[in-house]
Amino acid sequence: MRKLQIIAQEATKGINKLLDSPLKPKQAEEVATIVEEAVIKALLEGQHRAVDACMEMPSTERDTAYKVASAIRRKNDALIVNLSSLR
């Protein structure tokens, strides 16, 4: 989770550099939260697409694909639980 927060903070700093007047601390915090939520949504979407790709494997590789998809789902579940506990 810390890595996502770091990504959000770095993006906020980049946004702040582009502005004519810097964000106030509260604004920077809110922008970082928005960026972090966007990163999380993008991450989850990518993982959903990975699961979908696994499920499209030929039947001869279905067992391996199912194991990979299950592992991705477990990681998704862990991510969601960790994010929920941060709020």
Helices and strands as residue ranges (DSSP letters): H 2-18, H 25-55, G 59-61, H 62-86
